[in-house]
Amino acid sequence: MSSYSFVAADLKKIYGSTFQASNISAGKKVSFAIYDQSKARARMGMEAYGIFVDCQHPTHGTLPSFLKIFKSDIPERRGRTEFLIHTGLAKSHDWLFQGVPYAWLPGSIVNGHRIFGHVAHQIGARFGGVSEDFSRLKNQQCWDDRYHPSMRTMFAAHLCCAVAAMEKFGMVHGDLSGGNIMIGPGPNGEPVCTLCDFDGFHHPSVAPLPRRFDGQPCRPLGTAGYQYPELAEKVDRDPSATDPSIVVLTDRFALGVLICELMVWSPQVETILGRNEILSSQEIQSRSLSSLPDNVTKAWPAGFALIEHAMRAGSISDLPSPEDWLAALGISLWNQQEFKKQPYLEFYKRSGSRINLVKRANLSLTQNGNFGGVSADLANVQYKFVDSKLTFTVNWPVQIFVINDGRSQAKGTGPMDVQVNPNQFVAANGWEIRVFDGIP
């Protein structure tokens, strides 16, 4: 058991001090100066304290930063912090991941006090302003008409981009909630939405934090109101945090709940619901929105329909993706592209966990038709090939998916027209039609 501890009284003894920290990514030390007590804006969380500092960077000059000092030294934390820094998220995506740590304090001495912690950018400060977390804006009844619909849509799109980027790294934030997204200025002074607090992240190559340390719970497993039903049920069955195998495997459910809140929240909604979140734990566990008042759900029907789909998803892979949420926001992710050659199609039929090739074929030279020649079932899928662009009309009353580069986007329930690009797959009703620009 570690002898290290840091308590609130220790904060007063380090204000105004200077120290150095390891910037693991760059392989060098950088210098920091802690603000005085009146400007440090100390914040306290379950596992750490946070205060404002300035980084004196040899290349970028003064960087307003946020020092997180952990109350306990958990051995797994060092490797996890090094992994976060080495991902390059903070560097390659800049403002979108300002909250990712860029320096590590593995036992630094500050004014005689040993500190385990890390440093991230002060969100918004590099761009001439300050940020506030979404939960606080809601609690202070500031999330109102000042945030007009187009601005809310933009913030929701930022969240989608952040989660999609993390998924490409194979990472899960682990605690997406109103308290862990920040609203503040971006590179050009425009308002942006940014993630923070990555302590509970999950990646298959990195050991998770233990569920308990020194007798206390220490690993976040999401926040009530944002946990997907399967996770909420596991946590409910293990309230004493004894099962180390329980981890947060996806951010997709929390992403959807946050987007719905960003889009419809107001002081009036808070009054109607009598709480500070759209969903209660009871609604998540019942997998139903029937108890939500109509004047809340009708404020954004497409969004709440997608949330209800997420609640009833049979598995994590069925949860709506960031692309699905962008589509619900009316943001087109994939522009329709022209085919340079005659489209070439492969038809697959799914049976249980297996998928079998049924037929390969060039698209007919006629501009219109259906695929009934492959299977009578596929007569319900019509096509139009006009001006080198391909569109399917899927007449099944089932969920339709478009798969692009291995990422699935739910288009909604048919009948509907689906624009298809080269190297995309259309999946519905147990069929998968793979489309190529000529024979692959």
N, C-alpha and C positions, 0 to 999 in steps of 0.2 A: 504494500500500500504506500502511495506517495506521501511524503511529508509536506508537500507543497499545498498552500491554500492562499487565496486572495480574498479579502473581505472588504466591505464598503468603507470601513475606516481607513483602509490603506490608500484609497483614492486621494484623500487630502494630502498625503505625503509625497505624491508624485506630480501634482500639478506644477506646471512651469519647468519641468525637468527636460533634459535632452537624452537621447539614447540612439543606438544603432540597431538595425535589424537585418536579417539575411534576406536579400532578394534572390531566392533560389533560382528563378528562371534566368536571371542575368549573371548569377554566380558572384555577386559582390554585396558589400554592405552599403546601406543607405542610411542617412541621418534623419532623425525626427526630433521635433520639439513639441511637447505637450502644451496645450493652451492653459491659461490660468483658469481658476475655478469658475469664474463668471462666464467664460466663453466655451468651456469644454462640453457643456450640455450633457452631463453624465446620464446614461441610461442603464437601467438594470433589467436583466433577463433571467430566465431560470438557471442558465449555466454560465453567464458571463456579465461583465460590465463593459460599457462602451463609452469612449470619450473622443473628442476631436483633437487632432494633432496636425502638424504640418510636416510634410516630407521635403527634404532638400535633395532634389534629384539632380545628378550631374548633367543629365541631358535635357530634362523637361523643366528644370527650375523648381519652384515651390508648388507642391501638389497638396491641396487640402485633403486630409485623409481621416479615416475613422479607425481608431485602435480598439480592438476587442480583446479584453483581458479575461481569460477563463478562470473560474473559481477553483477548478481542480485540474490537475495534470493527468489526463487520460492518455495512456501510451499510444493508442491507435490514432490519436489526433495528429501527430506529426506526419505520418505517412499520408494521411488524408489531405492535410493542408498542402504538402508538397505536390500531391497529385493535382489538386485544384490549380495551383500556381502553374504547373507544367502544362495543363491543358491549353493554355494560351487564350482562354475565353476572354479574360480582361483585356488582352492586347488585340486579338483579332476582331473582336466585335465592339471594342471601345465602349461607347456610352450604354449599349444594351446590357453589358455585364459589368457596370461600374462596381457592383457590390461583391464581385469575386476578389478574394484576397490576392495581393501581389507581393507581400513580404511576410516573413514568419519570425516570431520571437520564441525560440525553443529554450526558454530559461534565461532571458536577458535580465541584467541587473539595472534597475532604474531607481536612482536615489536610495540605494541599499535594499530595494525590494526586488525579489526574483519574480519574473513575469513570464507566463506562457500565454501567447496570444497571436493574433495576426492583424495585418493592416490592409484595408481596402480604401478605395477612393471615397471621399465624402460625395454622396450622390448629388449631382447638380452643381457643386461648388466650383468645379473646374470651369463651368460655363457661366459663372457669374451670378449664381442664385442659390437658393436652398430648396430642399425637397421635404415632403412630408409623406408618411405612409398612409395608405388608403383607409385603413381602419380608423386612424385618428381623424382623418377628414370626415368620415361618416359619423364618428362619435361626437364631433364638434358641430355636426349638422351643416358642414360646409360643402358637402357633395350635392349641389343643387343646380339651379339653372345656369350658374356661371360656367358649368361644364356642359356645353351644348352637345347635341347628338353627334356631330362630326368629330368633335374632340374625343368624346367617349369611344367612338368607333376606332379612332387612331390609337388610343391607349390599348384597346382590346387587341388590335392588330400587332402592337409591339409585344404584348404578352405571347401571342401565338408564335411570333418569330423567335422569341426567347426559348420557349419550350421546344419548338422544332429544332433549333440549333443544338440544344442540349441532347435531344434524342439522337441527333447525328453523332454526337460524342458517346452515345450509349449511357448517358447520365440522366438521373432523376433528381430534381431539386429536393423533394421529400417533404416540404412543408410550405407549399404554395397556399397563401392565405392573405387576407386583407392587410395584415401587419407586416408582410414580407414583400409587398410591392410598393414602390415609391413613385410619387408624382413630382416632377420637377423639371428644370430647364435642360435642354439638350445642347448639342454642339453649336447650333445657330440661335440659341435662345428660345427655340420653340419648346413647348411642353412635351415631355416624354414620360413613358412608364417603364420602370426599371426593376429588376429583381434584386433582392438582397437576402442576407442570411442563408448561406449555403452549408451550414454546419451539418445538416441532416441528409446531405446528398447520398445517393446510392449509385454505385458502379460495380459491375460484377468482378472487376479486377482488384477492388480495394475493400479491405475489411471494414464492415460497418462499426460504428461506435457500439459499445455494449448497451443493452437496455438499461442496466443499472450500474452505478459506480459509487463506492463508499456508502452503499445502502440506499442511494437515491436514484430515481429515474433520471436518465441523462440524454436519451436519444429521442428526438421528436419523431412522432409517427403521424405527421399531418396535424391539422387543427380541426376540432369539432365543427361540423358544418361544411367542411371541404373534403373530408375523407370519403373515398369511394366505398360503396356498401360492403364489398368483400373485406376491405381493410378495417372498416368500422366494426364489423362483426368479430374479426380476430382480436382487435384491441379490447372489445367488450368482454370477450371470453378470457382475456389475460390482463385484468386490471392491475395486477401487481408486477407486471413487466418482467416475468420470469422466462419467457420464451425468446431466446436470442434470434430465432429464425424469422421472426416477423419483421419485414422491411417494407418500405413504400416502393412499389414496383412501377408506378406510373404517376405522372402529374396531370393526366388528361382529364380526370373527373374534376379535380380542383380548378384546373384551367377553365372549364366550362362554367362552374359556379361563379368564379371571379368575373368572367366576362358578362354573365347575366347581371351581376351586381353593378359592374361598371356601367352597363347600359341602362338599367332601370332604377337604380337606387336614388332616393331623395328623402328629405325629412318626412314627407308624407308617407312614404313606404315604411319607414321606421315606425311611425305612429300606427299604421295599419297592422303591422306584424308584431309590434311590441318587443322587438329584439334588433340586434345589429347585424344579422346575417340573413340572407334570403332563405336558406334552408336550415331547418332544425335537425338535430341528430335523429329524431323520431321519423321525420319525413324521409331521410336517407335510408334508415333501416327498413322502413315500410316500402321503399322503392316506389313511392307515389307522390305526385304533386296535388292530389285531390284536395288537400287541406289548405292549399294556398288560395287566397282570394282571387277571384277573376280579374279584378282591376289591377292586380300585380302581374299575373301571367299574360294578360292581354296587352300589356305594355310592350311586349316583344314575343309574339307567339312562336316565331321560328326558333328563338333561343331556348325557350322553355320546352318546346317539343324535343329539341336535341338533348336537353338535360334529362328529360323523361326517358329518352332512348338510352342515355348513359346509365341511368339507374337500373334499367332492366337488361343491360348488356349481359350476355351469357359468360363472357370472359373479358379479361383486360384488353385483348386484341380487338374486341368489338366496340370499345369505347370510342367516341368521336375524336378524331385527330385534330391537330391544329389547323390543317387544311379544311376540315369540315366546318370548324368555327369561322374561319375566314369566309367560307362560302355563305354561312348563315349571316355574316355581317355584310354580305353583298360585295365582297372583295374577290375578284377573279384572280385565281392563282396561275392558271394555265391558259394562255391565249391560244386560240385555235390556229393550228399550223397547216400549211399546205403540204401535200404529198408530192414528192418529185417523181415517184414511180407509181405503178399500179399497186394499190394496197394488197397486201398478202395477209391472210388470216389463218389462225389456228383455233380450233374449237375444242375445248376441254369440258368434260363432265365430271363433277365431283360426286363421289360416293363415300360417305363417312369421312375419314381422314385422307382418303386417296383421291387423286385427280388423274383422269385418263384422257389421253388424246383421242378424239373422235374423228377429226378430219382436218386436212390442210387444203387451202384453196386460194386462188387469186380472186379478187372481187370481180364480179361481172362488169363488163364494159358498159352496161346500161346504167343510167343515172339513179334509178330507183329499183327497189326490190326487197325481198326478205330472205331469211336463211332457212326457210322451210325445206329446202333441198338437202340440208345437213341432217335435220331432225324435224319432225312435225311440231315438236315443242317450240322450235326456234322460228316458226312462222310468226310468232308474236314479236320478233325483233326485225324491224324494217331498217333499211339504210337509204341514204341519199349521198351521192358522190357528185358534188357540183363545184366547179371552179377549183378543182384539186383539193377540196376540203370534204371531210367525211363526217356524217352525222347519223347516229343510230336513233331510232324511235323504239323504246322498250315499253311494251304494252302490258307487262306483268305488274300486278298491284303489290310489288314487294320492294324491299330496300335494294337500291342499285349503287354499286361501287365502281369507281374508276381508280385503277392502280397505275401509278407513275413512279418509275425508279424504285419499286419496292414499297412505296408509301401509298396507303389506301385512303381515298376520300369518299365519304358517303354522299351521294348526290341527292338522296331523298327517295320517296316511294313513287313507283311508276303508276300510270303511264307517264313518260316524259321523254323529251329529246336530250340526247347526250352527245356533245361534240367530242370527237375522238381524234387524237393526234398520233403520229407514228410512235411506235414502241409503248403504247398504252394498252392496258387490258380493261375490259368491261366485264364485271362479274355481277350476276343476279340469278336467282332461282336455281342455283346449283350449276349454272353454266359459267364458263369463263372464255371470253373471246379475246384473243391476243392479236393485236394489229401491228403490222410492220410496213415500212416503206420499201416495198419490193421484197424478194425472197431474202431472209436474213442469212 
